[in-house]
Amino acid sequence: MSPYQRPDFKDRLNAAAKAKRDVLEKFRTAPGPDDPATRERAAARQAIIEAREQRAAAREAARQAREAKAAEEARRAAEAAVEAERLAAEETARAGAEEAEREAALKAEQKAARDVRYAARKAAKKVRRRGY
């Protein structure tokens, strides 16, 4: 015969009733909300919650400070880019004006040289006609 006996219905009912009694007894012996140990655990939990909230607030403040610093740097970079663009435009305009001035001076010089050659040709034709 095996040492293990199958529990019959009555044994199972008794085991279920005993388990219910044990749970009920455990509930009855549990400390209530007025118990000093319960209050102490609740106070410790509250302290942990408050510390967690303070750390979260500090992280949020640091994040906002980083974002503000990044925004300020971006603003400064944008201002520097605008200033550089303005300076480049001024330099381009100045270079264009100088180039136009040089070109005008060159054209005036070329015209003067052309006028001198034209006058020399005219004078040479007059000399040939007069027979000098």
VOGU-3710 file (C-alpha; in Angstrom, 3 decimals, decimal comma):
1> mspyqrpdfk> 0,000/0,000/0,000  1,333/3,459/-0,859  1,974/5,958/1,919  -0,026/8,600/0,076  -3,758/8,474/0,602  -6,040/10,315/-1,757  -7,968/12,945/0,173  -11,668/12,410/0,027  -14,312/15,163/-0,195  -14,515/15,658/3,575
11> drlnaaakak> -10,746/16,125/3,860  -10,782/18,694/1,091  -13,643/20,605/2,762  -11,761/20,612/6,074  -8,579/21,849/4,372  -10,469/24,688/2,638  -12,148/25,707/5,908  -8,781/25,677/7,698  -7,246/27,863/4,982  -10,120/30,339/5,319
21> rdvlekfrta> -9,696/30,403/9,093  -5,964/31,004/8,731  -6,517/33,899/6,346  -9,158/35,401/8,642  -6,857/35,032/11,657  -4,014/36,646/9,766  -6,294/39,560/8,880  -7,459/39,936/12,491  -3,920/39,945/13,883  -2,644/42,463/11,292
31> pgpddpatre> -1,850/45,844/12,826  -4,421/48,562/12,168  -3,867/52,046/10,802  -3,379/53,417/14,351  -0,480/51,071/15,080  2,841/52,949/15,616  4,725/50,602/13,255  2,149/51,224/10,512  2,381/54,964/11,048  6,164/54,774/10,933
41> raaarqaiie> 6,096/52,837/7,623  3,597/55,340/6,171  5,810/58,257/7,244  8,847/56,567/5,649  6,910/56,025/2,408  5,800/59,668/2,434  9,403/60,822/2,958  10,525/58,672/0,008  7,745/60,110/-2,164  8,685/63,687/-1,234
51> areqraaare> 12,379/63,050/-1,912  11,481/61,533/-5,290  9,350/64,586/-6,139  12,188/66,938/-5,130  14,646/65,044/-7,343  12,175/65,182/-10,228  11,710/68,938/-9,712  15,492/69,423/-9,639  15,855/67,409/-12,865  13,096/69,472/-14,499
61> aarqareaka> 14,747/72,738/-13,425  18,095/71,531/-14,788  16,438/70,505/-18,068  14,774/73,904/-18,395  18,083/75,630/-17,659  19,804/73,534/-20,344  17,046/74,336/-22,829  17,244/78,056/-22,011  21,025/77,989/-22,452  20,682/76,144/-25,772
71> aeearraaea> 18,049/78,639/-26,943  20,328/81,548/-25,989  23,248/79,967/-27,847  21,039/79,391/-30,886  19,889/83,011/-30,766  23,483/84,229/-30,559  24,494/81,948/-33,415  21,612/83,264/-35,516  22,626/86,851/-34,753  26,238/86,052/-35,664
81> aveaerlaae> 25,080/84,453/-38,916  22,983/87,507/-39,777  25,919/89,804/-38,993  28,275/87,673/-41,087  25,774/87,703/-43,937  25,457/91,482/-43,682  29,243/91,906/-43,703  29,546/89,573/-46,686  26,871/91,545/-48,533  28,678/94,819/-47,753
91> etaragaeea> 31,991/93,346/-48,938  30,341/92,066/-52,115  28,777/95,477/-52,744  32,098/97,217/-52,071  33,944/94,811/-54,365  31,285/95,327/-57,047  31,565/99,105/-56,752  35,365/98,959/-56,962  35,146/96,667/-59,990  32,654/99,008/-61,666
101> ereaalkaeq> 34,931/101,964/-60,888  37,972/100,162/-62,331  35,966/99,179/-65,391  34,778/102,774/-65,893  38,350/104,068/-65,517  39,600/101,465/-68,006  36,876/102,394/-70,512  37,715/106,089/-70,100  41,412/105,307/-70,640  40,630/103,175/-73,692
111> kaardvryaa> 38,376/105,934/-75,073  41,095/108,510/-74,547  43,624/106,266/-76,354  41,122/105,668/-79,163  40,462/109,407/-79,451  44,208/110,059/-79,671  44,592/107,456/-82,431  41,569/108,890/-84,268  42,975/112,409/-84,020  46,360/111,148/-85,244
121> rkaakkvrrr> 44,716/109,462/-88,254  42,768/112,621/-89,054  45,921/114,716/-88,786  47,802/112,257/-91,023  45,030/112,486/-93,648  45,188/116,304/-93,533  48,936/116,214/-93,985  48,621/113,884/-96,962  45,959/116,096/-98,569  47,978/119,263/-98,152
131> gy> 51,048/117,567/-99,385  53,430/118,404/-96,607
//
